[in-house]
Amino acid sequence: MSGKAQKAGLKELQKVLQSVLNDKSIEVESVYDGKSLMKRMLCSRKVLLVLDDVDDTEQLEALAGKPSVESSLQQGISNLLSHEEAICLFSRYAFGRESPNQGYDELSRMVVRYANGLPLTIKVLGSHLCGRSEHEWVDAIKRLKTIPLKETLDKLELSYIGLDNDQKEIFLDIACILKGATKQNAIRILESCGFHAEIGLSVLEQKSLITISEVDNYGEVVEMLFMNDHLEELGRNIVRRLHPHEPRRHTRLWIDEEIIDILVINDSGTEETLCIKLKRIDLNPAIIMKGLGKMKELRLLYVEDVYVTEELDKGSQCLPDALQYLYWRPYPFCFLPKTFHAKKLVNLEMAWSNITELWQGEERKVLNKLKFLDLHGSKLRTFDLMLTPDLQELNLEECDHLFELHMPVKCLNLKFLNLSYSKVSNINLWMTPHLELLDLRGCSDFVELQMPVECPNLKILDLSCSKVANLNLGMTPHLEKLDLGGCVDFVELHMPVECLDLKILTLHVTKVGNLNLGMTPNLEMLDLDACNEFELHMPVECPKLIYLKIRGSKVSNLNLELTPNLETLDLSKCYCLLKIHAPVGCLKKLAYFSLDTHSNFKSFQVHEWYNSAELYSIATSYIKAECIHICPLHPNNKLPNFGFDCETDEPGYSWMGNIEKLIYSGLCPCKNLEYWSATICGLQHLRGLSLDGSIPEDLWQLESLEKLSLNMVEIRHLPDSICMLKHLKSLEISNCLLIEQLPEEICRLECLEELYLCSCTSLRDIPNSICKMKWLKYLRVVGCDKVEKLPEKLGCLKYLEKLELGRCKSLQGIPNSICEMKCLKRLDLSSCDQVENLPEEIGCLECLKELNIFSEGISRLRLPQSIFQLKGLRITGSREQLQSYGFTSFTESYPGSLNFYAVEL
């Protein structure tokens, strides 16, 4: 298409109508006329129109018109295939079928891995290998690793040819140097070198020569530049092909061996070299600098992790004056070279370097074009902004030797200033009208910030953990984040009447006594943790506030009606809290809630989270509470001992209204604890529930319950309603000292897999009906002193894997039927001192791997002979026990424990 359009124009292209309609009489007078004709004559026809070699949007508009067609065509190169799709496409071209021929599976996978999902490469390679022998395939694959297939590169290069000169240079820079960089860094680097990076990257992405994707970078979502391996190969081949055997004449150098050969061995650098990327080699930096001397046109130098292997030669320092972007981490010298004038330098990055001053001695060269300077983590002691009059961003984070920043009368272009964790003690911002970010966190010596009456562009101000005592924000209309957390000497904050853009305000551990938020309609996060002198005033609604933490404050009255979208609310240790106004519906989005020493509860906590590992995850809510024992309104009333810990998939809005009622201090807990227990039983999606003290009567309503734990419940018999929980998989009854028996109907829990009975000291027997629980895998009866026997038909539990009976001191024996438990892996009889015999046929339990017979006293247990058939069985007991059975070699079962030993058969 592009060739025809260049020769005859778009009007000729539109004569495709003559072919489509088989009508030679159709005349196209103009491009506009052609568009109208195509629209009118083809609108009711089904037409498959294949457009090849389209490199201009005008061609698309003239032929296809609709943007949807254009956008789909622009993705031609980057529509990458999955491995299965790639194998299928390759097989069609290589074998004429949907899958590889017999014996060619692995070779086909190797080719497809090389193609990296690119359809064009897959087609070319399939056609190239079609009909060739296995030996030729192996040879071709080896060749591909060093010499790319020319036909593939020629076809890919058509997209490159259609770029303008700037865009070609950007493409080559990405292929050789910048692939894998963040979009933000790439733009900065390219713009430092004089390119129009934003539009250039947009064109490359539009033509599918690069992709820009969002990735998670240590919790922060950033846009990254990616390029298909074959397009990278294309770019690098274009750089190399004019002088394939003379790397010194390549415009870009990225191969360490070639760079070392040019800089060190042959000292053969030329003016043709524009960019160098050198990483992780053992080479004296002075030698690198000396070799750069002949590269007069070098505009980009990237040096990272070049380790000093010998004493530095400080007399041979040299950097090309043409440099526009210089990245050297860590830079080993204390100063920039004397011979370096840096008149074109726009971006200088030397993090974690030895640099103490930019220039040595009295030398003070002004870097007029420098816009970005990053020396974070360096040994810099002082810095003078007069040397960088056009600077926009200065990063001196973690320069822990830095004690002085000299700011001239005017810093008109400065937007970003990071001095965090330095020793700077004060700053004057009087003439920084464009400053957007000031970061002074962790500056433990910082005491004074002089701010002008107006900071019109300031968005982020971080003074956390500094020694600032007061702050007047003046006119900061665009401030979005203010962090004073950890400023233990801070006592006074003057905020303007309106902070319309403020989203985050952090004052934790400060001594602020009074805060009037004024007009802050966009506030999202307010952290006042441990502000012990604090009283909060919220005069107007904060509709966007999602995080409120006032733990340990003196707040006495809180109106949650003003914060309808709260997701996190921490009121723990608010001992002065007298009243909470929380109308029904105002907390429907709450995902985390913590409250103690208030009204109905000693403690109350709600936590909602999503399982990020699941693509379509459902929020899980965890609710935990311990109720008070004495009603503040009726101190003579004895309240039930009641606490709960539950896990539910129920949407928060369905139960949060009940929290709103219960935390409201006007309600009497005598009445509302009963109401709350009924509310729990109404949660249809409750999956896990732990109860302390008492059991709600309506427990049977929890149809989705899978796990139930009862602790210190003061009842003699379990309610029959528990047996109606048909989806229950785990039941734990612990420290229920009064319970005497389990319901005979417990066998109705058909899905039960785990049954735990721990320290139920009054429990006398296990009902025979338990033997009908066919899916039970884990039965634990531990510390139940009065249990004397087990059901005779216990062996009916065919899928039981663990049977633990530790500390059942009255247990007389083990039923012979356990020999039918073919899945049993663990049997624990520790401290069951009354058990004298194991079933004679226990040796048939081939899956049994652990047997614990430990006893603190004299054991009367006899081991049957058949047990010695179980190879790999680990038997745990006291040293004396094991010796009495004839074992002479054993190891400590639990290292450091007293008298726990084990043998393995």
HELIX and SHEET records of a PDB file:
HELIX    1   1 SER A    2  ALA A    8  1                                   7    
HELIX    2   2 LEU A   10  LEU A   13  1                                   4    
HELIX    3   3 VAL A   16  LEU A   21  1                                   6    
HELIX    4   4 VAL A   31  LEU A   42  1                                  12    
HELIX    5   5 THR A   57  LEU A   63  1                                   7    
HELIX    6   6 PRO A   67  LEU A   73  1                                   7    
HELIX    7   7 HIS A   83  ALA A   94  1                                  12    
HELIX    8   8 ASP A  105  ALA A  115  1                                  11    
HELIX    9   9 PRO A  119  LEU A  129  1                                  11    
HELIX   10  10 GLU A  134  LEU A  144  1                                  11    
HELIX   11  11 LYS A  150  ILE A  161  1                                  12    
HELIX   12  12 ASN A  165  ASP A  173  1                                   9    
HELIX   13  13 ILE A  174  LEU A  178  3                                   5    
HELIX   14  14 LYS A  183  SER A  192  1                                  10    
HELIX   15  15 ALA A  197  GLN A  206  1                                  10    
HELIX   16  16 ASP A  229  ARG A  241  1                                  13    
HELIX   17  17 PRO A  247  ARG A  249  5                                   3    
HELIX   18  18 ASP A  256  ILE A  260  1                                   5    
HELIX   19  19 ASP A  261  ILE A  265  3                                   5    
HELIX   20  20 PRO A  285  GLY A  291  1                                   7    
HELIX   21  21 LEU A  292  LYS A  294  5                                   3    
HELIX   22  22 LYS A  314  SER A  316  5                                   3    
HELIX   23  23 LEU A  385  LEU A  387  5                                   3    
HELIX   24  24 LEU A  560  LEU A  562  5                                   3    
HELIX   25  25 GLY A  652  ILE A  663  1                                  12    
HELIX   26  26 PRO A  669  CYS A  681  1                                  13    
HELIX   27  27 LEU A  699  GLN A  701  5                                   3    
HELIX   28  28 ASP A  720  MET A  724  5                                   5    
HELIX   29  29 GLU A  744  ARG A  748  5                                   5    
HELIX   30  30 ASN A  768  LYS A  772  5                                   5    
HELIX   31  31 LEU A  794  CYS A  796  5                                   3    
HELIX   32  32 ASN A  816  GLU A  820  5                                   5    
HELIX   33  33 GLU A  840  CYS A  844  5                                   5    
HELIX   34  34 GLN A  865  GLN A  869  5                                   5    
HELIX   35  35 ARG A  879  SER A  884  1                                   6    
SHEET    1   A 2 THR A 211  ASN A 217  0                                        
SHEET    2   A 2 GLU A 220  PHE A 226 -1                                        
SHEET    1   B30 ARG A 252  LEU A 253  0                                        
SHEET    2   B30 CYS A 275  LYS A 279  1                                        
SHEET    3   B30 LEU A 300  GLU A 304  1                                        
SHEET    4   B30 TYR A 325  ARG A 329  1                                        
SHEET    5   B30 ASN A 347  GLU A 349  1                                        
SHEET    6   B30 PHE A 372  ASP A 374  1                                        
SHEET    7   B30 GLU A 393  ASN A 395  1                                        
SHEET    8   B30 PHE A 416  ASN A 418  1                                        
SHEET    9   B30 LEU A 437  ASP A 439  1                                        
SHEET   10   B30 ILE A 460  ASP A 462  1                                        
SHEET   11   B30 LYS A 481  ASP A 483  1                                        
SHEET   12   B30 ILE A 504  THR A 506  1                                        
SHEET   13   B30 MET A 525  ASP A 527  1                                        
SHEET   14   B30 TYR A 547  LYS A 549  1                                        
SHEET   15   B30 THR A 568  ASP A 570  1                                        
SHEET   16   B30 TYR A 592  HIS A 598  1                                        
SHEET   17   B30 PHE A 601  TRP A 609 -1                                        
SHEET   18   B30 THR A 620  CYS A 627 -1                                        
SHEET   19   B30 GLY A 643  THR A 648 -1                                        
SHEET   20   B30 LEU A 686  ASP A 692 -1                                        
SHEET   21   B30 LYS A 707  ASN A 711  1                                        
SHEET   22   B30 SER A 730  SER A 734  1                                        
SHEET   23   B30 GLU A 754  CYS A 758  1                                        
SHEET   24   B30 TYR A 778  VAL A 782  1                                        
SHEET   25   B30 LYS A 802  GLU A 804  1                                        
SHEET   26   B30 ARG A 826  ASP A 828  1                                        
SHEET   27   B30 GLU A 850  ASN A 852  1                                        
SHEET   28   B30 ARG A 874  GLY A 877  1                                        
SHEET   29   B30 TYR A 901  GLU A 904 -1                                        
SHEET   30   B30 THR A 891  GLU A 892 -1                                        
SHEET    1   C 2 THR A 382  ASP A 384  0                                        
SHEET    2   C 2 GLU A 404  HIS A 406  1                                        
SHEET    1   D 2 ASN A 426  ASN A 428  0                                        
SHEET    2   D 2 GLU A 448  GLN A 450  1                                        
SHEET    1   E 2 ASN A 470  ASN A 472  0                                        
SHEET    2   E 2 GLU A 492  HIS A 494  1                                        
SHEET    1   F 2 ASN A 514  ASN A 516  0                                        
SHEET    2   F 2 GLU A 535  HIS A 537  1                                        
SHEET    1   G 2 ASN A 557  ASN A 559  0                                        
SHEET    2   G 2 LYS A 579  HIS A 581  1                                        
END                                                                             
